[in-house]
Amino acid sequence: MNNLHGIIFAYESDSRLRELTQHRNSSSIPYGGRYRIIDFMLSNMVNAGVTDVGLIVHASYQSMLDHIGSGKDWDLSRKHGGLRILPPFGYADGKHQATYGGRMDALAGVYSYIQKIRQDYVVLAGGDMAVNLPLADIYDFHLKSGADITAVCTHKPKGDPRGCIYFNIGASGRVSDVSVRPQLAMGCESLDVFVMSKSLLLSLVEHCAAHNIFSLSEGVLQPMSSTLRIVPYVYDGFVARVQSVAGYYERSMDLLDPAIRADLFNPSRPIRTKDQSNPSTYYSPNSRSVNSLIADGCVIEGEVENSILFRGVYVAKGAKVSNCILMQSTSIKEDVVLKYAITDKNVTVEPGRMLMGHSTYPIAVAKNATV
């Protein structure tokens, strides 16, 4: 255990994700064959020795609760501390009936929780990004640098600039300017991970609440970059942002590259997820599987190429699946042709159907649908 407390923002849901967020928020979207996006930030914190984590949620989080449970699979089910779900209705002020206006607004909603944090330092992180961060190194860097805020960023931007924050780094090594949602990428892209002291966090929340400021980026980072010592920590490993259906598809297909998988699933910093203890996947004698990630519990009788299949997917005889993402318990019946498609959980594609999208605009089929 170290002196660091984790707070994850898991309440946001991007409308550009369409069918993928009809029944869940962005942090709960399945990714990589057997994970949810939230698994990555939870694992980052546990791997760094963080034992207390607060998860700020707001709406459409039943899927996340079903997945996370008590936090046992992340070693966060504890008598003291551990995982704490922070819903808006846990606070009786009646202020937060609609979506949070920003992260400072969300922190104001859990102010009493922040006051009771046992640790002296806090890491704030978004829950809608798949990345394997060396968070223990980031924390040590923060302590040694003397920074007020350590901001994790990358030289290799991957997100849509209109949904990202960018830092310009001055000659002194500090963040000299902050750009919020520009038209084009400029400088280092923020990974929405910030380390600071508990005392500073409390003072910032109080300041923002008193001045009706909702946004962390526009209300704190931009106006205070000259008064606060904001120091960047640059991480140039693989990062998967979940901002749109096309972006989700592209970042998922990246996992078919062995080098990217080795980076994201670094064995020295394992990514934990819910244990389901599925049986091994069955491949029939006449099946064919090429360059694909296929989870446990699947039955493959047809052809699968350049695709990602989650647990319990069935591909019937004569079916051809290529460049697709099939989530848990999808059933592809006989003689189906499926290209550049994303099927959510429990989707059924009836015999003989043909669905074809494009790499830049994949077809997305909503949860429990029958096509």
C-alpha positions as CSV (number, residue, x, y, z in Angstrom):
1,M,0.0,0.0,0.0
2,N,1.3,3.5,-0.8
3,N,0.1,7.0,0.0
4,L,-2.0,7.3,-3.2
5,H,-5.8,7.2,-3.6
6,G,-7.6,6.6,-6.9
7,I,-10.7,8.4,-8.3
8,I,-12.0,7.2,-11.7
9,F,-14.6,9.2,-13.7
10,A,-16.9,6.5,-15.1
11,Y,-20.0,8.6,-15.8
12,E,-19.4,9.8,-19.3
13,S,-21.1,8.5,-22.4
14,D,-20.2,9.8,-25.9
15,S,-23.3,10.1,-28.2
16,R,-21.0,9.2,-31.1
17,L,-20.8,5.7,-29.8
18,R,-24.4,5.2,-30.8
19,E,-25.6,1.6,-30.3
20,L,-22.6,0.7,-28.1
21,T,-23.9,3.0,-25.3
22,Q,-27.6,2.4,-25.5
23,H,-27.4,0.2,-22.4
24,R,-24.1,1.3,-20.8
25,N,-21.7,4.2,-20.4
26,S,-18.4,4.5,-22.3
27,S,-16.3,3.0,-19.5
28,S,-18.3,-0.2,-19.6
29,I,-17.9,-1.0,-23.3
30,P,-16.4,-4.4,-24.0
31,Y,-12.9,-4.4,-25.5
32,G,-10.3,-6.8,-26.6
33,G,-12.3,-10.1,-26.5
34,R,-12.8,-10.4,-22.7
35,Y,-12.3,-7.0,-21.0
36,R,-14.3,-3.8,-20.4
37,I,-12.6,-0.4,-20.8
38,I,-12.9,0.2,-17.1
39,D,-10.7,-2.8,-16.4
40,F,-7.6,-1.0,-17.7
41,M,-7.6,2.0,-15.3
42,L,-8.7,-0.2,-12.4
43,S,-5.7,-2.5,-13.1
44,N,-3.3,0.4,-13.5
45,M,-4.2,1.6,-10.0
46,V,-4.0,-1.9,-8.4
47,N,-0.7,-2.6,-10.1
48,A,0.7,0.6,-8.6
49,G,-0.3,-0.5,-5.1
50,V,-3.5,1.7,-4.8
51,T,-5.9,0.0,-2.4
52,D,-8.6,2.6,-2.2
53,V,-10.5,3.6,-5.4
54,G,-13.6,5.7,-5.8
55,L,-15.7,5.2,-9.0
56,I,-17.8,8.2,-9.9
57,V,-20.9,7.1,-11.9
58,H,-24.1,8.9,-12.9
59,A,-26.4,7.1,-15.3
60,S,-26.5,3.8,-17.3
61,Y,-24.1,2.1,-14.9
62,Q,-25.9,-1.1,-14.2
63,S,-23.7,-2.9,-16.8
64,M,-20.6,-1.7,-14.9
65,L,-21.9,-2.8,-11.5
66,D,-22.7,-6.3,-12.9
67,H,-19.1,-6.5,-14.3
68,I,-17.2,-5.0,-11.3
69,G,-19.3,-6.4,-8.4
70,S,-17.5,-5.9,-5.1
71,G,-14.1,-5.4,-6.9
72,K,-12.9,-8.9,-5.8
73,D,-11.3,-9.7,-9.2
74,W,-9.1,-6.6,-8.8
75,D,-8.3,-7.3,-5.1
76,L,-10.4,-4.3,-4.1
77,S,-13.0,-6.1,-1.9
78,R,-11.8,-5.0,1.5
79,K,-13.2,-4.3,5.0
80,H,-11.4,-1.0,5.0
81,G,-11.1,1.0,1.9
82,G,-11.2,-0.9,-1.4
83,L,-13.6,-0.1,-4.2
84,R,-16.3,2.5,-3.5
85,I,-19.1,3.2,-6.0
86,L,-20.0,6.9,-5.9
87,P,-23.5,7.5,-7.5
88,P,-25.1,10.9,-7.5
89,F,-28.1,9.9,-5.4
90,G,-25.7,9.1,-2.6
91,Y,-25.7,12.8,-1.8
92,A,-28.8,14.6,-0.5
93,D,-28.2,18.1,-1.8
94,G,-30.4,17.5,-4.8
95,K,-28.1,19.4,-7.2
96,H,-27.1,16.6,-9.5
97,Q,-30.3,15.3,-11.2
98,A,-28.9,15.8,-14.7
99,T,-25.6,14.8,-16.2
100,Y,-22.5,16.3,-14.5
101,G,-21.4,19.5,-16.2
102,G,-17.8,18.5,-16.0
103,R,-15.3,16.7,-13.7
104,M,-15.1,19.5,-11.2
105,D,-18.9,19.3,-10.9
106,A,-18.6,15.6,-10.4
107,L,-15.9,16.0,-7.7
108,A,-18.1,18.6,-6.0
109,G,-20.9,16.0,-5.9
110,V,-18.6,13.6,-3.9
111,Y,-16.9,16.3,-1.8
112,S,-17.6,14.5,1.5
113,Y,-16.0,11.4,0.1
114,I,-12.8,13.3,-0.8
115,Q,-12.7,14.8,2.7
116,K,-12.5,11.3,4.2
117,I,-9.7,10.1,1.9
118,R,-6.9,8.5,4.1
119,Q,-4.1,9.1,1.7
120,D,-2.2,12.3,1.1
121,Y,-2.2,12.1,-2.7
122,V,-4.9,11.5,-5.3
123,V,-4.8,10.3,-8.9
124,L,-7.7,11.4,-11.0
125,A,-8.3,9.4,-14.2
126,G,-10.9,8.8,-16.9
127,G,-12.4,5.3,-17.2
128,D,-13.0,5.4,-20.9
129,M,-9.4,4.7,-22.1
130,A,-7.6,1.4,-22.6
131,V,-3.9,2.0,-21.6
132,N,-1.4,0.2,-19.4
133,L,0.3,3.0,-17.5
134,P,3.3,2.6,-15.1
135,L,1.3,4.5,-12.5
136,A,3.8,3.7,-9.7
137,D,6.5,5.4,-11.8
138,I,4.2,8.4,-12.4
139,Y,3.6,8.7,-8.7
140,D,7.3,8.6,-7.9
141,F,7.9,11.2,-10.6
142,H,5.3,13.5,-9.0
143,L,6.9,13.3,-5.6
144,K,10.4,14.0,-7.0
145,S,9.5,16.7,-9.4
146,G,7.8,19.0,-6.8
147,A,4.9,19.5,-9.2
148,D,1.5,20.8,-8.0
149,I,-0.1,18.6,-10.6
150,T,1.5,15.9,-12.7
151,A,-0.4,15.5,-16.1
152,V,0.1,12.3,-18.1
153,C,0.3,12.9,-21.8
154,T,1.5,11.4,-25.0
155,H,3.5,12.6,-28.1
156,K,1.5,10.1,-30.2
157,P,-2.1,11.5,-30.3
158,K,-4.8,9.0,-31.1
159,G,-8.0,10.7,-30.2
160,D,-10.4,13.1,-32.0
161,P,-8.9,16.6,-31.3
162,R,-12.5,18.0,-30.8
163,G,-12.7,15.7,-27.7
164,C,-9.2,16.0,-26.3
165,I,-6.9,18.3,-24.3
166,Y,-3.4,19.3,-25.5
167,F,-0.4,20.6,-23.6
168,N,2.3,22.9,-24.8
169,I,5.5,22.3,-22.8
170,G,7.7,25.3,-22.1
171,A,11.5,25.4,-21.9
172,S,11.3,25.0,-18.1
173,G,9.6,21.6,-18.6
174,R,6.3,22.8,-17.3
175,V,3.0,23.0,-19.1
176,S,2.9,26.5,-20.5
177,D,-0.4,26.4,-22.3
178,V,-3.5,24.2,-22.5
179,S,-5.7,23.8,-25.6
180,V,-9.2,22.3,-25.1
181,R,-11.0,20.6,-27.9
182,P,-9.2,22.3,-30.8
183,Q,-9.9,21.6,-34.5
184,L,-6.4,20.1,-35.0
185,A,-4.0,18.3,-32.6
186,M,-1.5,20.7,-31.1
187,G,1.3,19.6,-28.7
188,C,1.1,16.6,-26.4
189,E,-2.3,14.9,-26.0
190,S,-3.6,14.6,-22.5
191,L,-4.4,11.1,-21.2
192,D,-6.7,12.6,-18.6
193,V,-4.6,11.2,-15.7
194,F,-3.6,13.8,-13.0
195,V,-1.7,13.3,-9.7
196,M,-1.9,15.9,-7.0
197,S,-2.1,16.2,-3.2
198,K,-5.4,15.7,-1.5
199,S,-5.2,19.2,0.0
200,L,-4.8,20.8,-3.4
201,L,-7.7,18.8,-4.8
202,L,-10.0,19.9,-1.9
203,S,-9.0,23.6,-2.5
204,L,-9.7,23.3,-6.2
205,V,-13.1,21.7,-5.7
206,E,-14.0,24.4,-3.2
207,H,-12.8,27.2,-5.5
208,C,-14.8,25.7,-8.5
209,A,-17.9,25.2,-6.5
210,A,-17.8,28.7,-5.2
211,H,-17.4,30.2,-8.7
212,N,-19.8,27.9,-10.6
213,I,-17.0,26.2,-12.5
214,F,-17.8,22.7,-13.8
215,S,-14.8,21.8,-16.1
216,L,-11.4,20.6,-14.9
217,S,-9.7,21.5,-18.3
218,E,-11.3,24.9,-18.8
219,G,-11.8,25.9,-15.2
220,V,-8.5,24.7,-13.7
221,L,-5.9,23.7,-16.2
222,Q,-6.3,26.5,-18.6
223,P,-6.6,29.5,-16.3
224,M,-4.2,28.2,-13.7
225,S,-1.3,26.9,-15.9
226,S,0.7,30.0,-15.0
227,T,0.1,29.9,-11.3
228,L,0.2,26.1,-10.6
229,R,3.2,24.1,-11.4
230,I,1.8,21.6,-13.9
231,V,4.5,19.1,-15.0
232,P,3.9,16.6,-17.8
233,Y,4.7,12.9,-17.7
234,V,5.1,11.7,-21.2
235,Y,3.9,8.1,-22.0
236,D,4.2,7.0,-25.6
237,G,2.9,3.5,-25.3
238,F,-0.4,2.2,-26.9
239,V,-3.5,4.2,-26.0
240,A,-7.1,3.3,-27.1
241,R,-9.6,6.1,-26.7
242,V,-13.3,5.3,-27.0
243,Q,-14.9,8.3,-28.6
244,S,-16.9,7.0,-31.6
245,V,-17.9,3.8,-33.3
246,A,-15.3,4.1,-36.0
247,G,-12.6,5.0,-33.4
248,Y,-13.6,2.0,-31.2
249,Y,-13.4,-0.3,-34.3
250,E,-10.0,1.0,-35.3
251,R,-8.5,0.8,-31.8
252,S,-9.9,-2.7,-31.4
253,M,-8.4,-3.9,-34.7
254,D,-5.0,-2.5,-33.6
255,L,-5.0,-5.5,-31.2
256,L,-4.4,-7.9,-34.0
257,D,-0.9,-6.5,-34.1
258,P,1.3,-8.7,-31.8
259,A,3.5,-5.7,-30.8
260,I,0.5,-3.7,-29.7
261,R,-0.9,-6.6,-27.7
262,A,2.5,-7.0,-26.0
263,D,2.5,-3.3,-25.1
264,L,-1.1,-3.2,-23.7
265,F,-1.0,-6.5,-22.0
266,N,2.5,-6.2,-20.4
267,P,2.8,-9.2,-18.1
268,S,4.7,-7.1,-15.5
269,R,1.5,-5.0,-15.2
270,P,-1.3,-7.5,-15.7
271,I,-4.8,-6.3,-16.8
272,R,-7.4,-7.9,-14.6
273,T,-11.0,-8.6,-15.5
274,K,-14.1,-10.5,-14.2
275,D,-13.4,-14.2,-14.0
276,Q,-16.0,-16.2,-15.9
277,S,-14.3,-19.6,-16.0
278,N,-15.5,-20.5,-19.5
279,P,-14.6,-23.7,-21.3
280,S,-12.1,-23.8,-24.1
281,T,-13.2,-22.7,-27.6
282,Y,-14.3,-25.5,-30.0
283,Y,-13.1,-25.5,-33.6
284,S,-14.9,-28.0,-35.9
285,P,-12.7,-30.0,-38.3
286,N,-13.8,-27.9,-41.3
287,S,-13.6,-24.5,-39.5
288,R,-11.1,-21.8,-40.5
289,S,-9.6,-19.1,-38.3
290,V,-7.0,-16.6,-39.5
291,N,-5.3,-13.7,-37.7
292,S,-8.1,-13.4,-35.1
293,L,-8.5,-13.0,-31.3
294,I,-11.0,-15.6,-30.1
295,A,-12.0,-15.8,-26.4
296,D,-12.9,-18.9,-24.4
297,G,-16.3,-20.5,-24.7
298,C,-16.8,-20.0,-28.5
299,V,-17.9,-22.6,-31.1
300,I,-16.4,-22.0,-34.5
301,E,-17.8,-24.1,-37.4
302,G,-17.5,-21.5,-40.2
303,E,-14.7,-19.1,-41.2
304,V,-13.3,-16.3,-39.1
305,E,-10.7,-13.9,-40.4
306,N,-9.1,-10.7,-39.0
307,S,-11.8,-10.5,-36.3
308,I,-12.2,-10.3,-32.5
309,L,-14.7,-12.7,-30.9
310,F,-15.7,-12.4,-27.2
311,R,-16.8,-15.2,-24.9
312,G,-19.6,-17.6,-26.1
313,V,-19.8,-16.5,-29.7
314,Y,-21.2,-19.1,-32.2
315,V,-20.2,-19.1,-35.9
316,A,-22.2,-21.7,-37.7
317,K,-21.2,-23.9,-40.7
318,G,-21.0,-21.9,-43.9
319,A,-20.8,-18.5,-42.2
320,K,-18.0,-16.2,-43.2
321,V,-16.9,-13.5,-40.7
322,S,-14.2,-11.1,-41.6
323,N,-12.9,-7.8,-40.1
324,C,-15.6,-7.9,-37.4
325,I,-16.0,-7.5,-33.6
326,L,-18.5,-10.0,-32.2
327,M,-19.3,-9.4,-28.5
328,Q,-20.4,-11.9,-25.9
329,S,-23.0,-14.6,-26.9
330,T,-23.4,-13.4,-30.5
331,S,-24.9,-16.1,-32.7
332,I,-24.0,-16.1,-36.4
333,K,-26.2,-18.7,-38.2
334,E,-25.6,-20.7,-41.3
335,D,-24.3,-19.1,-44.5
336,V,-24.2,-15.6,-43.1
337,V,-21.6,-13.2,-44.6
338,L,-20.4,-10.5,-42.1
339,K,-17.8,-7.9,-43.0
340,Y,-16.8,-4.8,-41.0
341,A,-19.5,-5.2,-38.4
342,I,-19.7,-4.8,-34.6
343,T,-22.3,-6.8,-32.9
344,D,-23.2,-6.1,-29.2
345,K,-24.0,-8.8,-26.7
346,N,-26.6,-11.4,-27.4
347,V,-27.1,-10.5,-31.1
348,T,-28.5,-13.1,-33.5
349,V,-27.9,-12.9,-37.3
350,E,-30.3,-15.2,-39.0
351,P,-29.3,-17.7,-41.8
352,G,-28.3,-16.3,-45.2
353,R,-28.1,-12.7,-44.1
354,M,-25.3,-10.4,-45.5
355,L,-24.1,-7.4,-43.5
356,M,-21.3,-5.3,-44.9
357,G,-19.8,-2.1,-43.6
358,H,-16.5,-0.3,-44.2
359,S,-13.4,0.1,-42.1
360,T,-14.2,3.8,-41.8
361,Y,-17.9,3.3,-41.1
362,P,-18.5,-0.2,-39.6
363,I,-22.0,-1.4,-39.0
364,A,-23.0,-1.6,-35.4
365,V,-25.8,-3.9,-34.2
366,A,-27.4,-3.0,-30.9
367,K,-27.5,-5.4,-27.9
368,N,-30.1,-8.3,-28.0
369,A,-31.1,-7.5,-31.6
370,T,-32.0,-10.1,-34.2
371,V,-31.1,-9.4,-37.8
